[in-house]
Amino acid sequence: MATRRQISSLSRRCANPWLSGRLLGRALATLSVALPAALFAGFAAAQTAPPVVFSKTFSPDTIGPGSVSTLTFSIVDNSGAAVSGLTFIDGLPAGMTIATPANASTNCAISPIVPTLTAASGTNLVSLSSFGFSPSFPVLNAGEKCTVSVDVMATAAGLLGNVTGDLLADAGNGQVSIGKASAVLDVQREFLTKAFIDDPIAPGRTGKLRFTVTNFDRANDATAISFTDNLESTLTGLVAVGPLPPSP
């Protein structure tokens, strides 16, 4: 590659302006062709996929207060080697707790390794600790994916952002930080909600189903309110028994 000093030297040695311009043009052309190759090489290195990918999602990602969503953590091993250790902690934000039942589960281990998953109902802490011995007893094989899932309940409305602590993974070079995972649960206030007051109930017995209508508008009245509820779609054979409250 021609340097600035070389280009200047070429200009001084050539008395002929036309020839000097030709040489200078060639030097600049060499410089302009060589630079992109170096830049592209650096760009390609920057685009290299991380060895282990850590992410999380809520499903559904939009619910109402008191409703439940499944929180799923996903870990993908792109390192080319088996992972022998995985650990992370996730503290849920205010307005979100682990549901009852928690339905917590994980497949981030390969038998006979048994992972430790902590997710107690009513608390706000999820943690995974899974350690094996490579190459004979890894917790995640190269190119594969494992997940951790737990049901969470929203106790307040709003956009509930959730960021985990660092995932630590050992793919043969000791435990290294992979980074954090984040997701947002949109908890929207609902105009109409329903809840079974008696839950559970035995077959043939009756229970109370409560509908609650809330007007969140402080300036305007809610009028002409009406709704229908197909009980059969909830449970085959479920019917309303009287007396029903009169229509307003």
C-alpha positions, 0 to 999 in steps of 0.5 A: 500500500502506498503511504502518504510519504511515498506519494509525496516522494513520487510527486517531488521526483517527477518534474513532468506534471502529467507524469507526476499526476499519473503516478500520484493517481496510481498511488491513490488508486492503490490506497483506495482499493487496499483500505476497504479490504482491511475494513471488511475484514474487521467488519466480518470479525465483528459479525462473528456469532457469540459462542452461546446465545441467551434470550428470554420471552413472555408468552403471551406478552400482553396480559391483564393484572392477575393473569399469568404468562409463561416466562421462557429462557433459551440457551443455544450452544454455538461454540462448537464444543459441549457446555459443562456448566450453566448458571444464571439468576433472574430477579423479577421486577416489581408488579410480577411474581412467580405464579401458583403453581409455578410450573417450573421446568428445564431441560438444561442438563443431560442424564445423569446430571440433575440441574438445580432450578429455583422458582418458588411460588409467590417469590420473585427469584428464578435461578438455574445451576447446572454443572457436569463434566466435559466431555463425558457428562455435559449439560448442553451438547454443541449446536443444541438448545435448552430452555427454562420455563416458569409461570409468572403472574402480574400484580400491577399494570404497566410495561414490566421490563425484566433483565436477568443477571449474567449467564455464566457458561463453561464451553471448555475454557472455564466459566465466562460471562455470556451476558444478560437477557431481557424482555418486556411484559405488557400488563394492561388494565382491563375494563371487564374481568371475570374470576371463578370465586369457588375454584375448584368445584366438584362435578355437579356442584355450583360455584360463583363466577364474578364479572367486574367492570371498571371505568378507568376514565376519571372524566367520563361515565361508561354507558351502554355496557353489554357483554356475552360469555359462552360458558360452554367454551370454558367447560363442556356442560357448564351452565348458568343457574338462577336467579341471575341478576336483573339487567340494569 
